[in-house]
Amino acid sequence: MSAPQELEPIWLVSKGNVLAAGVRTVTRSQRRRGLTGVAVIEQPLVLEPCNWVHTIGMKATIDVAYVASNNIVIQTATMKPWRVGPRIPSSALIIEAAAGSFERWNLRVGDEVEVRRVER
């Protein structure tokens, strides 16, 4: 049996500025698990491909950004635990972060956000 794959380290970049260091899911299992059971969100999580999320089983309120394939943020929300978000068919990926992160980053609908791999 092989060892579980680690989450991929990434940078979230918008308007030429690094918003945060985060991680991206690599497997379907990681996408399904997401932030379930996490009490303190230390870094953003990118779920790709993804077009809907829920917070069932989560312990923390999160900021959620739906991002189209052209890297444009098409919808944002703050979701409390035990909620189900809308399915957005045009979303290619979703960014989940600690509540208040998007306000600190000044991330809004219409902004371009790039997920850059961290070269090891």
Residue pairs with C-beta under 8 A, 6 or more apart in sequence:
5 26
5 27
5 30
6 26
7 23
7 24
7 25
7 26
7 30
7 45
8 23
8 24
8 25
8 26
8 117
8 118
9 21
9 22
9 23
9 24
9 117
9 118
9 120
10 21
10 22
10 23
10 24
10 46
10 115
10 116
10 117
10 118
11 18
11 20
11 21
11 22
11 115
11 116
11 118
12 18
12 19
12 20
12 21
12 22
12 44
12 46
12 95
12 105
12 113
12 114
12 115
12 116
13 19
13 113
13 114
13 115
13 116
14 105
14 107
14 111
14 112
14 113
14 114
15 111
15 112
19 105
19 107
19 113
20 43
20 44
20 97
20 101
20 105
21 43
21 118
22 43
22 44
22 45
22 46
22 95
22 97
23 43
23 44
23 45
23 46
24 45
24 46
24 47
24 48
24 115
25 31
25 34
25 45
25 46
25 47
25 48
31 47
31 48
31 50
34 45
34 47
34 53
34 96
35 41
35 45
35 58
35 60
35 62
35 96
36 56
36 57
36 58
37 57
37 58
37 59
38 58
38 59
38 60
39 59
39 60
40 60
40 98
41 60
41 62
41 96
41 97
41 98
42 98
44 95
44 96
44 97
44 98
44 101
45 95
45 96
45 97
46 93
46 94
46 95
46 96
46 115
47 53
47 93
47 94
47 95
47 96
48 92
48 93
48 94
48 115
49 92
49 93
50 91
50 92
50 93
50 94
51 66
51 87
51 88
51 89
51 90
51 91
51 92
51 94
52 84
52 85
52 86
52 87
52 88
52 91
52 94
53 64
53 79
53 85
53 94
53 96
54 83
54 84
54 85
55 61
55 62
55 79
55 80
55 81
55 82
55 83
55 84
55 85
56 81
56 82
56 83
56 84
57 81
57 82
58 81
58 82
59 81
60 81
60 98
60 99
61 78
61 79
61 80
61 81
61 99
62 78
62 79
62 96
62 97
62 98
62 99
63 76
63 77
63 78
63 95
63 96
63 97
63 98
63 99
63 100
63 101
63 102
64 76
64 77
64 78
64 79
64 85
64 94
64 95
64 96
65 73
65 75
65 76
65 94
65 95
65 97
65 102
65 107
65 113
66 73
66 74
66 75
66 76
66 88
66 91
66 94
67 73
67 74
67 91
67 92
67 93
67 94
67 95
67 113
68 74
68 90
68 91
68 92
69 90
69 92
70 112
71 112
71 113
71 114
71 115
72 110
72 111
72 112
73 107
73 108
73 109
73 110
73 111
73 112
73 113
74 88
74 90
74 91
74 109
75 86
75 88
75 91
75 109
76 102
76 107
76 108
76 109
77 85
78 99
79 85
93 115
95 113
101 107
102 108
107 113
